[in-house]
Amino acid sequence: MSTTTAPTTIGPKIYESWRATSLGAVTEAIEQRLILDLMGDLAGVYVLDVGCGDGALVCAAASRGAEATGVDPDPAMLAAARTRADKDGITAAFLEGRIERLPFPDAAFDVVVSITVLCFVPDASVAVREMARVLRPGGRLVLGELGRWSLWALVRRLRGWLGSATWKAAHFRTGTELRALAKQTGLSVTAIRGAVFYPPVGILARVLAPLDSSLGRVTTIGAAFIALSAVPVADRARR
């Protein structure tokens, strides 16, 4: 069985439409804030976003002083990412590539981040090992994935059962499963948090969003989004 992912069929227009909704805007802001917090101080840091989509996180990292690079298998997404960077006056690099075979040498980046990509990869262990390969000593891996036990996951499973190819292929994970993925790749987890505890309803998202950060620090149960940061075990031992 092949472990190579196909380019996304979601497309940049879907991303744009999602952000234009009240639910999408609130949700994306919460997720990006959490990921950037786990990434830490980015001034002068070499950052790689694996599965960068239309470049939103790459541009956010670059605006905080990072030397940011995005990689994605979909040429349409990369074109949208370059357009976004040009529009925002951001200097960043965007390359075509797959998570299983990243087009970079070993130890090339200080921070490697991947958001809602592993859920569509046939062999997540291979993908995490490849991201760890391009991580420098003292570096940090940040993963953001779709939580298994949430109303969002239930809705997405139903869509998969009803014929959505995207959600039929998706694999939702618990915080425990994400932690195990990092551990078996030789990484030590430094933080794990939940986010998006509200149901997929715009008005409820606006009302409940202020509580999200506090909930996410104490549990991942019920979270639609789970984020993890990890470092190589040898680096953790030296601290």
One Martini backbone bead per residue (centre of mass of N, CA, C, O) as a GRO file, in nm:
protein
  239
    1MET     BB    1   0.095   0.036   0.023
    2SER     BB    2   0.073   0.359  -0.013
    3THR     BB    3   0.232   0.665   0.153
    4THR     BB    4   0.115   0.870  -0.054
    5THR     BB    5  -0.009   1.172  -0.093
    6ALA     BB    6  -0.253   1.353  -0.221
    7PRO     BB    7  -0.368   1.615  -0.337
    8THR     BB    8  -0.578   1.832  -0.257
    9THR     BB    9  -0.949   1.890  -0.301
   10ILE     BB   10  -1.029   2.156  -0.166
   11GLY     BB   11  -0.902   2.431  -0.189
   12PRO     BB   12  -0.883   2.781  -0.166
   13LYS     BB   13  -1.190   2.851  -0.179
   14ILE     BB   14  -1.271   2.704   0.079
   15TYR     BB   15  -1.101   2.866   0.273
   16GLU     BB   16  -1.225   3.141   0.206
   17SER     BB   17  -1.519   3.069   0.280
   18TRP     BB   18  -1.468   2.988   0.575
   19ARG     BB   19  -1.353   3.270   0.674
   20ALA     BB   20  -1.628   3.428   0.598
   21THR     BB   21  -1.733   3.303   0.838
   22SER     BB   22  -1.798   3.315   1.164
   23LEU     BB   23  -1.697   3.034   1.243
   24GLY     BB   24  -1.426   3.041   1.088
   25ALA     BB   25  -1.298   3.293   1.214
   26VAL     BB   26  -1.297   3.200   1.509
   27THR     BB   27  -1.154   2.925   1.475
   28GLU     BB   28  -0.891   3.015   1.335
   29ALA     BB   29  -0.795   3.208   1.555
   30ILE     BB   30  -0.765   2.998   1.779
   31GLU     BB   31  -0.571   2.803   1.637
   32GLN     BB   32  -0.343   3.003   1.565
   33ARG     BB   33  -0.282   3.104   1.849
   34LEU     BB   34  -0.195   2.830   1.962
   35ILE     BB   35   0.033   2.764   1.764
   36LEU     BB   36   0.206   3.020   1.812
   37ASP     BB   37   0.250   2.966   2.111
   38LEU     BB   38   0.403   2.689   2.069
   39MET     BB   39   0.635   2.814   1.886
   40GLY     BB   40   0.710   3.090   1.986
   41ASP     BB   41   0.977   3.261   1.933
   42LEU     BB   42   1.046   3.389   1.584
   43ALA     BB   43   1.297   3.546   1.585
   44GLY     BB   44   1.513   3.415   1.346
   45VAL     BB   45   1.345   3.167   1.270
   46TYR     BB   46   1.326   2.849   1.127
   47VAL     BB   47   1.034   2.776   0.933
   48LEU     BB   48   0.808   2.491   0.885
   49ASP     BB   49   0.523   2.432   0.675
   50VAL     BB   50   0.334   2.140   0.658
   51GLY     BB   51   0.081   2.196   0.471
   52CYS     BB   52   0.021   2.524   0.406
   53GLY     BB   53  -0.155   2.593   0.185
   54ASP     BB   54  -0.242   2.945   0.172
   55GLY     BB   55  -0.025   3.070   0.402
   56ALA     BB   56  -0.120   3.184   0.682
   57LEU     BB   57   0.104   3.081   0.883
   58VAL     BB   58   0.352   3.177   0.735
   59CYS     BB   59   0.279   3.481   0.748
   60ALA     BB   60   0.258   3.498   1.056
   61ALA     BB   61   0.551   3.414   1.113
   62ALA     BB   62   0.694   3.632   0.940
   63SER     BB   63   0.565   3.877   1.101
   64ARG     BB   64   0.750   3.758   1.363
   65GLY     BB   65   1.054   3.700   1.214
   66ALA     BB   66   1.056   3.466   1.033
   67GLU     BB   67   1.199   3.205   0.838
   68ALA     BB   68   0.968   3.114   0.600
   69THR     BB   69   0.827   2.789   0.507
   70GLY     BB   70   0.636   2.625   0.248
   71VAL     BB   71   0.467   2.304   0.204
   72ASP     BB   72   0.302   2.150  -0.089
   73PRO     BB   73   0.124   1.938  -0.325
   74ASP     BB   74  -0.048   2.199  -0.420
   75PRO     BB   75  -0.037   2.436  -0.663
   76ALA     BB   76  -0.288   2.606  -0.585
   77MET     BB   77  -0.200   2.665  -0.297
   78LEU     BB   78   0.072   2.800  -0.364
   79ALA     BB   79  -0.045   3.032  -0.528
   80ALA     BB   80  -0.213   3.147  -0.291
   81ALA     BB   81   0.028   3.194  -0.101
   82ARG     BB   82   0.185   3.395  -0.279
   83THR     BB   83  -0.041   3.601  -0.296
   84ARG     BB   84  -0.060   3.659   0.005
   85ALA     BB   85   0.232   3.753   0.048
   86ASP     BB   86   0.229   3.985  -0.154
   87LYS     BB   87  -0.010   4.143  -0.030
   88ASP     BB   88   0.145   4.154   0.270
   89GLY     BB   89   0.462   4.183   0.234
   90ILE     BB   90   0.587   3.888   0.233
   91THR     BB   91   0.869   3.687   0.313
   92ALA     BB   92   0.859   3.372   0.138
   93ALA     BB   93   0.863   3.020   0.099
   94PHE     BB   94   0.744   2.799  -0.177
   95LEU     BB   95   0.694   2.441  -0.198
   96GLU     BB   96   0.688   2.143  -0.354
   97GLY     BB   97   0.555   1.873  -0.145
   98ARG     BB   98   0.590   1.595   0.076
   99ILE     BB   99   0.574   1.461   0.391
  100GLU     BB  100   0.742   1.189   0.317
  101ARG     BB  101   0.934   1.398   0.114
  102LEU     BB  102   1.124   1.628   0.198
  103PRO     BB  103   1.300   1.910   0.030
  104PHE     BB  104   1.529   1.858   0.272
  105PRO     BB  105   1.762   1.867   0.484
  106ASP     BB  106   1.897   1.801   0.755
  107ALA     BB  107   1.858   2.019   1.000
  108ALA     BB  108   1.692   2.305   0.878
  109PHE     BB  109   1.500   2.356   1.140
  110ASP     BB  110   1.357   2.493   1.434
  111VAL     BB  111   1.056   2.483   1.314
  112VAL     BB  112   0.792   2.238   1.293
  113VAL     BB  113   0.476   2.246   1.115
  114SER     BB  114   0.139   2.081   1.141
  115ILE     BB  115  -0.195   2.115   0.995
  116THR     BB  116  -0.421   1.897   0.924
  117VAL     BB  117  -0.253   1.624   0.790
  118LEU     BB  118  -0.234   1.344   0.933
  119CYS     BB  119  -0.545   1.274   0.882
  120PHE     BB  120  -0.448   1.215   0.552
  121VAL     BB  121  -0.233   0.999   0.631
  122PRO     BB  122  -0.158   0.670   0.611
  123ASP     BB  123   0.146   0.727   0.757
  124ALA     BB  124   0.223   0.904   1.031
  125SER     BB  125   0.504   0.803   1.119
  126VAL     BB  126   0.656   0.884   0.866
  127ALA     BB  127   0.589   1.186   0.881
  128VAL     BB  128   0.717   1.248   1.160
  129ARG     BB  129   1.003   1.153   1.092
  130GLU     BB  130   1.048   1.361   0.866
  131MET     BB  131   1.015   1.612   1.043
  132ALA     BB  132   1.243   1.534   1.243
  133ARG     BB  133   1.478   1.536   1.035
  134VAL     BB  134   1.449   1.869   0.981
  135LEU     BB  135   1.528   1.902   1.275
  136ARG     BB  136   1.694   2.068   1.497
  137PRO     BB  137   1.880   2.097   1.747
  138GLY     BB  138   1.650   2.238   1.972
  139GLY     BB  139   1.390   2.193   1.844
  140ARG     BB  140   1.038   2.213   1.712
  141LEU     BB  141   0.733   2.037   1.724
  142VAL     BB  142   0.412   2.115   1.563
  143LEU     BB  143   0.080   1.994   1.623
  144GLY     BB  144  -0.239   1.989   1.440
  145GLU     BB  145  -0.551   1.825   1.522
  146LEU     BB  146  -0.824   1.623   1.499
  147GLY     BB  147  -1.056   1.543   1.712
  148ARG     BB  148  -1.244   1.267   1.809
  149TRP     BB  149  -1.419   1.397   2.068
  150SER     BB  150  -1.668   1.553   1.884
  151LEU     BB  151  -1.905   1.716   1.704
  152TRP     BB  152  -1.732   1.758   1.457
  153ALA     BB  153  -1.654   1.462   1.408
  154LEU     BB  154  -1.940   1.359   1.374
  155VAL     BB  155  -2.013   1.527   1.126
  156ARG     BB  156  -1.777   1.422   0.949
  157ARG     BB  157  -1.854   1.125   0.952
  158LEU     BB  158  -2.129   1.161   0.820
  159ARG     BB  159  -2.016   1.273   0.556
  160GLY     BB  160  -1.857   1.021   0.486
  161TRP     BB  161  -2.101   0.823   0.480
  162LEU     BB  162  -2.241   1.023   0.248
  163GLY     BB  163  -1.956   1.069   0.044
  164SER     BB  164  -1.716   1.217   0.154
  165ALA     BB  165  -1.389   1.192   0.071
  166THR     BB  166  -1.249   1.358   0.285
  167TRP     BB  167  -1.398   1.229   0.550
  168LYS     BB  168  -1.351   0.929   0.487
  169ALA     BB  169  -1.020   0.962   0.515
  170ALA     BB  170  -1.027   1.051   0.796
  171HIS     BB  171  -0.820   1.083   1.107
  172PHE     BB  172  -0.899   1.078   1.432
  173ARG     BB  173  -0.760   1.213   1.744
  174THR     BB  174  -0.608   1.185   2.035
  175GLY     BB  175  -0.389   1.291   2.264
  176THR     BB  176  -0.263   1.012   2.313
  177GLU     BB  177  -0.198   0.949   2.013
  178LEU     BB  178  -0.014   1.190   1.962
  179ARG     BB  179   0.192   1.125   2.178
  180ALA     BB  180   0.273   0.845   2.062
  181LEU     BB  181   0.383   0.946   1.794
  182ALA     BB  182   0.613   1.113   1.912
  183LYS     BB  183   0.754   0.895   2.083
  184GLN     BB  184   0.815   0.684   1.841
  185THR     BB  185   1.008   0.930   1.710
  186GLY     BB  186   1.188   1.064   1.948
  187LEU     BB  187   0.987   1.238   2.125
  188SER     BB  188   0.910   1.509   2.353
  189VAL     BB  189   0.653   1.625   2.530
  190THR     BB  190   0.567   1.969   2.637
  191ALA     BB  191   0.270   2.000   2.499
  192ILE     BB  192  -0.100   1.984   2.545
  193ARG     BB  193  -0.393   2.096   2.360
  194GLY     BB  194  -0.707   2.234   2.346
  195ALA     BB  195  -0.977   2.314   2.104
  196VAL     BB  196  -1.280   2.373   2.026
  197PHE     BB  197  -1.563   2.326   2.233
  198TYR     BB  198  -1.763   2.404   2.037
  199PRO     BB  199  -1.998   2.395   1.825
  200PRO     BB  200  -2.090   2.416   1.472
  201VAL     BB  201  -2.179   2.734   1.568
  202GLY     BB  202  -2.155   3.061   1.536
  203ILE     BB  203  -2.295   3.182   1.794
  204LEU     BB  204  -2.147   2.985   1.994
  205ALA     BB  205  -1.861   3.065   1.925
  206ARG     BB  206  -1.879   3.362   2.024
  207VAL     BB  207  -1.966   3.295   2.320
  208LEU     BB  208  -1.734   3.055   2.391
  209ALA     BB  209  -1.442   3.149   2.312
  210PRO     BB  210  -1.334   3.275   2.591
  211LEU     BB  211  -1.310   2.966   2.719
  212ASP     BB  212  -1.108   2.795   2.551
  213SER     BB  213  -0.823   2.829   2.676
  214SER     BB  214  -0.888   2.720   2.959
  215LEU     BB  215  -0.977   2.437   2.872
  216GLY     BB  216  -0.715   2.357   2.701
  217ARG     BB  217  -0.524   2.337   2.969
  218VAL     BB  218  -0.697   2.070   3.101
  219THR     BB  219  -0.813   1.958   2.812
  220THR     BB  220  -0.917   1.733   2.520
  221ILE     BB  221  -1.199   1.680   2.584
  222GLY     BB  222  -1.408   1.789   2.319
  223ALA     BB  223  -1.200   1.862   2.113
  224ALA     BB  224  -1.155   1.958   1.772
  225PHE     BB  225  -0.861   2.056   1.869
  226ILE     BB  226  -0.513   1.939   1.869
  227ALA     BB  227  -0.211   2.037   2.039
  228LEU     BB  228   0.152   1.992   1.985
  229SER     BB  229   0.467   1.977   2.158
  230ALA     BB  230   0.812   1.889   2.055
  231VAL     BB  231   1.120   1.720   2.138
  232PRO     BB  232   1.401   1.591   2.145
  233VAL     BB  233   1.508   1.383   2.385
  234ALA     BB  234   1.800   1.496   2.416
  235ASP     BB  235   1.709   1.787   2.474
  236ARG     BB  236   1.541   1.729   2.730
  237ALA     BB  237   1.779   1.605   2.899
  238ARG     BB  238   1.953   1.882   2.903
  239ARG     BB  239   1.739   2.065   3.079
   0.00000   0.00000   0.00000
